[in-house]
């Protein structure tokens, strides 16, 4: 799946990954890959700018640490990020239910107003 297909959803995915706990950048990429069964194999050039954008917005905080002599930036969800994720989830449920009425042949039709 290409990053372009995720337009508008990448931030929510990153927040959801960080909800599990602090992760360094590459571990975020790996978590996306694992949780999506390999469907989300996104490049660093997509993930790191999005993490920086979320940090500037106050939804993610980061700190530097040294692991095995290597500097790593570790990201964590902020309270604002948790609130944003809750809103993203509510919006996603509404969006998928609405679109599902058209694209899911098993979905019951809505009653006319």
C-alpha positions as CSV (number, residue, x, y, z in Angstrom):
1,X,0.0,0.0,0.0
2,X,1.4,3.3,-1.0
3,X,1.7,6.3,1.3
4,X,-0.5,8.4,-1.0
5,X,-3.4,5.9,-0.4
6,X,-3.2,6.8,3.3
7,X,-3.6,10.5,2.7
8,X,-5.5,11.9,5.7
9,X,-5.1,8.8,7.8
10,X,-1.3,8.6,8.4
11,X,-1.4,10.8,11.5
12,X,-4.1,8.6,13.1
13,X,-2.1,5.5,12.4
14,X,1.0,6.9,13.9
15,X,-0.9,8.0,17.0
16,X,-2.4,4.6,17.3
17,X,1.0,2.9,17.1
18,X,2.4,5.2,19.8
19,X,-0.6,4.5,22.0
20,X,1.1,1.2,22.8
21,X,4.1,3.0,24.3
22,X,7.3,4.9,23.5
23,X,9.0,3.9,20.2
24,X,12.0,5.1,18.3
25,X,11.4,6.1,14.6
26,X,12.4,2.8,13.0
27,X,10.3,0.8,15.6
28,X,7.3,3.0,14.5
29,X,7.8,1.9,10.9
30,X,8.2,-1.7,11.9
31,X,5.1,-1.6,14.1
32,X,3.1,-0.3,11.1
33,X,4.4,-3.0,8.9
34,X,3.7,-5.8,11.5
35,X,0.2,-4.6,12.5
36,X,-0.8,-4.4,8.9
37,X,0.6,-7.8,7.9
38,X,3.1,-6.0,5.6
39,X,0.6,-3.9,3.8
40,X,2.0,-0.6,5.3
41,X,5.7,-0.7,4.4
42,X,6.2,3.0,4.4
43,X,9.6,4.7,3.8
44,X,11.4,6.9,6.4
45,X,10.8,9.9,4.1
46,X,7.1,9.5,4.9
47,X,7.2,8.6,8.6
48,X,9.8,11.0,10.0
49,X,8.3,14.2,8.6
50,X,4.8,13.1,9.9
51,X,6.3,12.4,13.3
52,X,7.9,15.9,13.3
53,X,4.6,17.4,12.2
54,X,2.8,15.7,15.1
55,X,5.5,16.9,17.5
56,X,5.1,20.5,16.3
57,X,1.3,20.1,16.8
58,X,1.9,18.9,20.4
59,X,0.4,15.5,19.8
60,X,3.7,13.7,20.1
61,X,6.7,14.4,22.3
62,X,10.2,13.1,21.7
63,X,13.5,12.7,23.5
64,X,17.0,11.6,22.5
65,X,18.7,8.5,24.0
66,X,21.8,6.5,23.2
67,X,21.3,2.8,22.6
68,X,24.5,0.7,21.8
69,X,26.4,3.9,21.1
70,X,23.7,5.1,18.6
71,X,21.6,8.2,19.1
72,X,17.9,7.5,18.7
73,X,14.9,9.8,19.0
74,X,12.1,8.1,20.9
75,X,8.5,9.3,20.4
76,X,5.6,9.1,22.8
77,X,1.9,10.2,22.7
78,X,0.9,13.3,24.7
79,X,-2.4,14.0,26.3
80,X,-3.3,16.1,23.3
81,X,-2.3,13.2,21.1
82,X,-4.6,10.8,23.0
83,X,-7.5,13.2,22.6
84,X,-6.8,13.6,18.9
85,X,-6.6,9.8,18.5
86,X,-10.0,9.5,20.1
87,X,-11.4,12.0,17.7
88,X,-9.8,10.3,14.7
89,X,-11.3,7.0,15.8
90,X,-14.8,8.5,16.1
91,X,-14.4,10.1,12.7
92,X,-13.1,6.9,11.1
93,X,-16.1,4.9,12.5
94,X,-18.5,7.4,11.0
95,X,-16.7,7.6,7.7
96,X,-16.4,3.8,7.3
97,X,-20.0,3.3,8.2
98,X,-21.2,5.8,5.7
99,X,-18.9,4.6,2.8
100,X,-19.8,1.0,3.8
101,X,-23.4,1.7,2.9
102,X,-22.3,2.0,-0.7
103,X,-19.3,-0.3,-1.0
104,X,-20.3,-3.2,1.2
105,X,-23.0,-5.3,-0.6
106,X,-23.9,-7.0,2.7
107,X,-24.7,-3.7,4.5
108,X,-28.4,-3.0,4.9
109,X,-29.7,0.0,3.1
110,X,-30.6,3.1,5.2
111,X,-34.3,3.9,5.7
112,X,-35.4,6.9,3.6
113,X,-35.8,10.1,5.6
